[in-house]
Amino acid sequence: MTGGMTTVFVTGAGALCGQGALRALRMSGYPARVVTGDPDPRAAGHWLGDCAYTIPMATDPSYLPRLEEVIVREGVSILLVGTDVELAVLSRARPRLEAQYGVRVAVSSPEVIDIADDKWLTAQFLAESGFPSPMSALAADREAVGRLVAAAGFPLFAKPRRGARSVGAAVVPDETALRALLDRPGDMLVQELLPAHPGEYTAGCIIIGGRCTATVALRRDLRDGNTYRAYSEGPTGFEDTITRIATALGARGADGPCNFQFRVKDGRPVVFEINARFSGTTPLRAIFGFNGVEAVVAYLAEGRLVPPPQIRRGVVLRVWSDVLVEADQLDALTTAGRLPQPACEQVPFAPPLSEVG
């Protein structure tokens, strides 16, 4: 705590998810002092906080020592994780960090991080838990792929076991394309191609004490693997199933934010990806009326119960926005690795209509 405010450290200030958490925190009005971290001093999210730090990559041996330095120096109470690559490191370090520094780390157990990170483990978890899951086979298992073709037919869908934003993913239209895929090196997963209608959905959940306490599902349109239009159309009818999946994952150690991406088959939601973190659509849910970042921070800081989501209907159309950072600001952060009170000019997408003309 600093001056009666909760100090929240958000990593991934240059990533969509980290910036989404920062935006949602700023939108909430929650009395928090925000510290940002990212390897790149040019990360735009640094200028959404009250103090900015450059930190090493999560694979660097100095990553954790640098985070601990920030935690101690800034009196951090809560640590929010803004990139996938940090999750495994911080999940393993969480017990020690919390015991040694009294900081609360919003991250799930190593088992849950593994399930979410590996699309094959995701499909296995869903099937073994009795939930709808896409028919799947590892590309290296030719017999299993043959059974999948017999059961699902073409087209199929292939993607890396570990990956994000649809990188390396592709539709497999026929036997020729499948043979070419199987001859390529790489750890690939082949699945049935789920129906495109009525669309793709992203569901954000908050898991507290092993139980899913809030679920908000939005239909979405994708561009380059990211949501660029999100639709809130009232209850989808799929929230109960997603809540039960999230609670089953809670029994494995899911804690705090979790995101589920799904399509619909035979009237049921079929989850094909789990992200054990705040998603890039977190600020969109906040715009519609449910701020998951505020809910997690308030719970960790005060034990406040997560409120039932009250969601407006509509569509969020994402646009570029710009931040002007003066050269001396960027130079100071680059040189010192720490910038108190970052100052910038945040340029809106357009001036208010009253100022036009």
C-alpha positions as CSV (number, residue, x, y, z in Angstrom):
1,M,0.0,0.0,0.0
2,T,1.2,3.5,-0.8
3,G,-0.6,6.5,0.7
4,G,-3.7,4.5,1.3
5,M,-3.7,3.1,-2.2
6,T,-3.1,-0.4,-3.4
7,T,0.0,-0.7,-5.5
8,V,-0.6,-2.9,-8.5
9,F,2.3,-4.1,-10.8
10,V,1.2,-5.0,-14.3
11,T,3.7,-6.7,-16.6
12,G,3.5,-6.9,-20.4
13,A,3.0,-3.1,-20.9
14,G,3.8,-3.7,-24.6
15,A,1.4,-6.6,-25.1
16,L,-2.2,-6.6,-26.0
17,C,-3.2,-8.5,-22.8
18,G,-1.0,-6.4,-20.5
19,Q,-2.3,-3.2,-22.0
20,G,-5.9,-4.5,-21.7
21,A,-5.4,-5.1,-18.0
22,L,-3.9,-1.6,-17.6
23,R,-6.8,0.0,-19.6
24,A,-9.4,-1.9,-17.5
25,L,-7.7,-0.9,-14.3
26,R,-7.7,2.8,-15.3
27,M,-11.3,2.6,-16.5
28,S,-12.4,1.2,-13.1
29,G,-11.6,4.2,-10.9
30,Y,-10.3,1.8,-8.3
31,P,-7.8,3.6,-5.9
32,A,-4.7,1.9,-7.2
33,R,-1.2,3.1,-7.8
34,V,-0.1,1.4,-11.0
35,V,3.5,0.2,-11.8
36,T,4.2,-1.1,-15.3
37,G,6.9,-3.5,-16.5
38,D,8.1,-4.5,-20.0
39,P,11.4,-5.2,-21.6
40,D,10.9,-2.4,-24.2
41,P,11.0,1.2,-22.9
42,R,8.8,2.1,-26.0
43,A,5.9,-0.1,-24.7
44,A,2.8,2.2,-24.9
45,G,1.4,0.7,-21.7
46,H,4.2,2.4,-19.7
47,W,2.3,5.6,-20.1
48,L,-0.9,4.2,-18.6
49,G,0.8,3.8,-15.2
50,D,2.2,5.9,-12.4
51,C,5.7,4.4,-12.5
52,A,7.4,2.5,-15.3
53,Y,10.2,-0.1,-15.3
54,T,12.1,-1.9,-17.9
55,I,12.4,-5.6,-17.0
56,P,14.2,-8.6,-18.6
57,M,12.5,-11.2,-20.8
58,A,10.9,-14.0,-18.8
59,T,13.6,-16.4,-20.1
60,D,16.4,-14.2,-18.7
61,P,17.9,-15.4,-15.4
62,S,17.7,-11.9,-14.1
63,Y,13.9,-11.7,-14.7
64,L,12.7,-12.7,-11.3
65,P,15.4,-10.8,-9.3
66,R,14.3,-7.6,-11.3
67,L,10.7,-8.2,-10.4
68,E,11.5,-8.7,-6.8
69,E,13.5,-5.5,-6.8
70,V,10.4,-3.7,-8.2
71,I,8.1,-5.3,-5.7
72,V,10.3,-4.2,-2.7
73,R,11.1,-0.7,-4.0
74,E,7.5,0.1,-5.0
75,G,5.7,-1.7,-2.1
76,V,3.7,-3.8,-4.6
77,S,0.6,-5.5,-3.2
78,I,-0.7,-7.2,-6.3
79,L,1.1,-8.5,-9.4
80,L,-0.9,-9.0,-12.6
81,V,0.7,-11.0,-15.5
82,G,0.4,-9.4,-18.9
83,T,2.0,-12.0,-21.2
84,D,1.8,-15.8,-21.8
85,V,5.6,-16.3,-21.6
86,E,5.7,-15.1,-17.9
87,L,2.9,-17.4,-16.7
88,A,4.9,-20.5,-16.1
89,V,7.8,-18.7,-14.4
90,L,5.5,-16.7,-12.0
91,S,3.3,-19.7,-11.4
92,R,6.2,-21.7,-10.0
93,A,7.6,-18.7,-8.1
94,R,4.2,-17.6,-6.7
95,P,4.4,-19.5,-3.3
96,R,7.9,-18.0,-2.6
97,L,7.0,-14.5,-3.7
98,E,3.8,-14.4,-1.7
99,A,5.5,-15.8,1.4
100,Q,8.6,-13.6,1.2
101,Y,7.2,-10.3,0.1
102,G,3.5,-10.4,1.0
103,V,2.5,-9.7,-2.6
104,R,-0.5,-11.4,-4.2
105,V,0.2,-12.9,-7.6
106,A,-2.8,-13.4,-9.8
107,V,-1.7,-16.6,-11.6
108,S,-2.9,-20.1,-11.7
109,S,-1.1,-23.4,-10.8
110,P,1.6,-24.9,-13.0
111,E,-0.8,-27.7,-14.0
112,V,-3.4,-25.2,-15.2
113,I,-0.7,-23.2,-17.1
114,D,0.4,-26.4,-18.8
115,I,-3.2,-27.3,-19.7
116,A,-3.8,-23.9,-21.2
117,D,-0.5,-23.6,-23.0
118,D,-0.7,-27.0,-24.8
119,K,-3.7,-27.4,-27.1
120,W,-3.5,-31.2,-26.9
121,L,-3.6,-31.1,-23.1
122,T,-6.6,-28.6,-23.5
123,A,-8.5,-31.1,-25.6
124,Q,-7.7,-34.0,-23.2
125,F,-8.7,-32.0,-20.1
126,L,-12.1,-31.2,-21.7
127,A,-12.8,-34.7,-22.9
128,E,-11.7,-36.4,-19.6
129,S,-13.8,-33.9,-17.6
130,G,-16.9,-34.8,-19.7
131,F,-17.2,-31.5,-21.6
132,P,-17.6,-31.0,-25.4
133,S,-14.2,-30.9,-27.1
134,P,-13.0,-31.0,-30.6
135,M,-12.1,-34.4,-32.0
136,S,-8.3,-34.2,-32.1
137,A,-5.1,-36.1,-33.0
138,L,-1.4,-35.4,-32.8
139,A,0.1,-35.1,-36.3
140,A,2.9,-37.4,-35.3
141,D,0.3,-40.2,-34.6
142,R,-0.6,-41.3,-38.1
143,E,-3.1,-43.9,-36.9
144,A,-4.9,-41.4,-34.8
145,V,-5.0,-38.9,-37.7
146,G,-6.5,-41.7,-39.9
147,R,-9.2,-42.3,-37.3
148,L,-9.9,-38.5,-37.1
149,V,-10.3,-38.3,-40.9
150,A,-12.7,-41.3,-40.8
151,A,-14.8,-39.7,-38.1
152,A,-14.8,-36.0,-39.0
153,G,-13.9,-35.9,-42.7
154,F,-12.5,-32.9,-44.5
155,P,-11.9,-30.0,-44.0
156,L,-9.8,-30.3,-40.8
157,F,-7.9,-27.7,-38.9
158,A,-4.3,-27.8,-37.9
159,K,-2.4,-25.7,-35.4
160,P,0.8,-25.8,-33.3
161,R,0.3,-27.5,-29.9
162,R,1.8,-24.3,-28.4
163,G,1.1,-21.0,-30.0
164,A,-1.0,-17.8,-30.0
165,R,-3.0,-15.5,-32.3
166,S,-3.5,-18.3,-34.9
167,V,0.2,-18.2,-35.9
168,G,0.9,-21.4,-37.9
169,A,-2.8,-22.5,-37.9
170,A,-4.5,-23.5,-41.2
171,V,-7.5,-25.2,-42.6
172,V,-6.6,-28.6,-44.1
173,P,-9.0,-29.0,-47.1
174,D,-8.2,-32.4,-48.4
175,E,-5.9,-35.5,-48.3
176,T,-3.2,-33.8,-50.3
177,A,-2.9,-30.9,-47.9
178,L,-3.0,-33.4,-45.0
179,R,-0.1,-35.4,-46.4
180,A,2.0,-32.2,-46.9
181,L,1.2,-31.2,-43.3
182,L,2.2,-34.6,-41.9
183,D,5.5,-34.5,-43.8
184,R,6.4,-31.1,-42.2
185,P,8.5,-30.9,-39.1
186,G,6.9,-29.5,-36.0
187,D,4.7,-30.4,-33.1
188,M,1.2,-30.0,-34.7
189,L,-2.3,-30.9,-33.6
190,V,-5.0,-31.8,-36.1
191,Q,-8.7,-31.2,-35.1
192,E,-12.1,-31.3,-36.6
193,L,-13.1,-27.9,-38.2
194,L,-15.8,-26.5,-35.9
195,P,-18.8,-24.8,-37.5
196,A,-18.4,-21.2,-38.4
197,H,-22.0,-20.4,-37.6
198,P,-23.2,-18.8,-35.4
199,G,-19.7,-17.4,-34.9
200,E,-16.7,-17.6,-32.6
201,Y,-17.0,-16.6,-28.9
202,T,-14.7,-15.5,-26.2
203,A,-15.7,-16.0,-22.6
204,G,-13.9,-14.2,-19.7
205,C,-14.2,-15.9,-16.3
206,I,-13.0,-15.0,-12.8
207,I,-12.2,-18.0,-10.6
208,I,-12.0,-17.5,-6.9
209,G,-11.3,-20.2,-4.4
210,G,-11.6,-22.9,-7.1
211,R,-15.1,-21.7,-8.1
212,C,-16.0,-19.6,-11.2
213,T,-17.8,-16.5,-9.8
214,A,-18.3,-14.6,-13.1
215,T,-18.6,-15.5,-16.8
216,V,-19.1,-13.0,-19.6
217,A,-19.3,-14.4,-23.2
218,L,-19.0,-12.2,-26.3
219,R,-19.3,-13.1,-29.9
220,R,-16.4,-11.8,-31.9
221,D,-14.8,-11.1,-35.3
222,L,-11.1,-11.8,-35.7
223,R,-8.4,-10.1,-37.7
224,D,-4.8,-11.3,-37.5
225,G,-5.8,-13.6,-34.6
226,N,-7.1,-10.8,-32.4
227,T,-10.6,-9.5,-31.7
228,Y,-11.4,-6.4,-33.6
229,R,-15.2,-6.4,-33.2
230,A,-17.0,-7.8,-30.1
231,Y,-20.8,-8.2,-29.8
232,S,-22.8,-8.2,-26.6
233,E,-26.2,-9.7,-27.5
234,G,-27.5,-10.7,-24.1
235,P,-27.2,-14.2,-22.5
236,T,-25.8,-16.6,-25.1
237,G,-27.1,-19.7,-23.4
238,F,-23.6,-21.0,-23.1
239,E,-22.5,-19.4,-19.9
240,D,-23.5,-22.3,-17.6
241,T,-21.3,-24.8,-19.5
242,I,-18.4,-22.4,-19.6
243,T,-18.8,-21.7,-15.8
244,R,-18.7,-25.5,-15.2
245,I,-15.6,-25.9,-17.3
246,A,-13.9,-23.0,-15.4
247,T,-14.9,-24.5,-12.0
248,A,-13.4,-27.9,-13.1
249,L,-10.3,-26.1,-14.0
250,G,-10.4,-24.4,-10.6
251,A,-10.2,-27.8,-9.1
252,R,-6.8,-28.1,-10.8
253,G,-5.6,-24.8,-9.4
254,A,-7.0,-22.1,-11.8
255,D,-7.1,-18.9,-9.8
256,G,-8.1,-15.4,-10.9
257,P,-8.6,-14.6,-14.6
258,C,-9.2,-17.3,-17.3
259,N,-10.4,-17.0,-20.9
260,F,-12.2,-19.6,-23.0
261,Q,-12.6,-19.5,-26.8
262,F,-15.3,-21.6,-28.4
263,R,-17.5,-22.3,-31.3
264,V,-20.9,-24.0,-31.3
265,K,-21.6,-27.5,-32.5
266,D,-25.0,-29.2,-32.2
267,G,-26.1,-26.4,-29.9
268,R,-23.3,-26.8,-27.4
269,P,-20.2,-24.7,-26.9
270,V,-17.0,-26.5,-27.9
271,V,-13.9,-24.9,-26.3
272,F,-10.8,-25.1,-28.5
273,E,-8.5,-22.8,-26.5
274,I,-8.0,-21.8,-22.9
275,N,-5.9,-18.8,-21.7
276,A,-5.1,-18.8,-18.0
277,R,-4.8,-15.0,-17.8
278,F,-6.6,-11.8,-18.6
279,S,-7.4,-11.8,-22.4
280,G,-7.1,-9.1,-25.0
281,T,-10.9,-8.7,-24.7
282,T,-10.8,-7.8,-21.0
283,P,-11.2,-4.0,-21.6
284,L,-14.1,-4.7,-24.0
285,R,-15.9,-6.5,-21.2
286,A,-15.2,-3.5,-19.0
287,I,-16.8,-1.2,-21.7
288,F,-19.9,-3.5,-21.7
289,G,-20.1,-3.2,-17.9
290,F,-18.0,-6.0,-16.2
291,N,-14.5,-5.0,-15.2
292,G,-12.7,-8.3,-14.4
293,V,-9.5,-6.5,-13.5
294,E,-11.2,-4.4,-10.9
295,A,-13.0,-7.5,-9.6
296,V,-9.7,-9.4,-9.1
297,V,-7.8,-6.5,-7.6
298,A,-10.6,-5.7,-5.2
299,Y,-10.8,-9.3,-4.1
300,L,-7.1,-9.7,-3.6
301,A,-6.8,-6.3,-1.8
302,E,-9.9,-6.3,0.3
303,G,-11.6,-9.7,0.0
304,R,-14.4,-8.0,-1.8
305,L,-16.8,-10.5,-3.5
306,V,-17.0,-10.5,-7.3
307,P,-20.2,-8.8,-8.3
308,P,-22.6,-10.5,-10.8
309,P,-22.0,-9.2,-14.3
310,Q,-24.4,-6.5,-15.5
311,I,-23.8,-6.2,-19.2
312,R,-25.0,-3.7,-21.8
313,R,-25.9,-4.8,-25.3
314,G,-24.1,-3.5,-28.3
315,V,-20.9,-3.8,-30.3
316,V,-17.4,-2.6,-29.6
317,L,-15.5,-1.6,-32.8
318,R,-11.8,-1.5,-32.0
319,V,-9.7,1.4,-33.5
320,W,-6.1,2.5,-33.3
321,S,-5.3,5.2,-30.8
322,D,-2.1,7.1,-30.4
323,V,0.2,8.2,-27.6
324,L,2.7,11.0,-28.0
325,V,5.8,10.5,-25.7
326,E,8.3,13.3,-25.6
327,A,11.9,12.3,-26.3
328,D,13.2,13.1,-22.8
329,Q,10.6,10.8,-21.3
330,L,11.7,7.9,-23.5
331,D,15.4,8.7,-23.0
332,A,15.0,8.7,-19.2
333,L,13.3,5.3,-19.1
334,T,15.8,3.8,-21.6
335,T,18.7,5.1,-19.6
336,A,17.6,4.5,-16.0
337,G,15.2,1.6,-16.4
338,R,12.7,3.4,-14.2
339,L,10.5,6.4,-14.9
340,P,8.4,7.9,-12.1
341,Q,5.2,9.7,-13.2
342,P,5.3,9.0,-16.9
343,A,3.8,11.9,-18.9
344,C,2.4,11.7,-22.4
345,E,-0.2,13.1,-24.7
346,Q,-2.9,10.5,-25.3
347,V,-4.5,11.4,-28.6
348,P,-8.1,10.2,-29.1
349,F,-9.2,8.4,-32.3
350,A,-11.3,11.6,-33.1
351,P,-12.2,14.8,-31.3
352,P,-15.6,15.0,-29.7
353,L,-18.3,15.7,-32.3
354,S,-19.0,19.1,-30.5
355,E,-15.5,20.2,-31.5
356,V,-15.8,19.2,-35.2
357,G,-16.6,22.0,-37.7
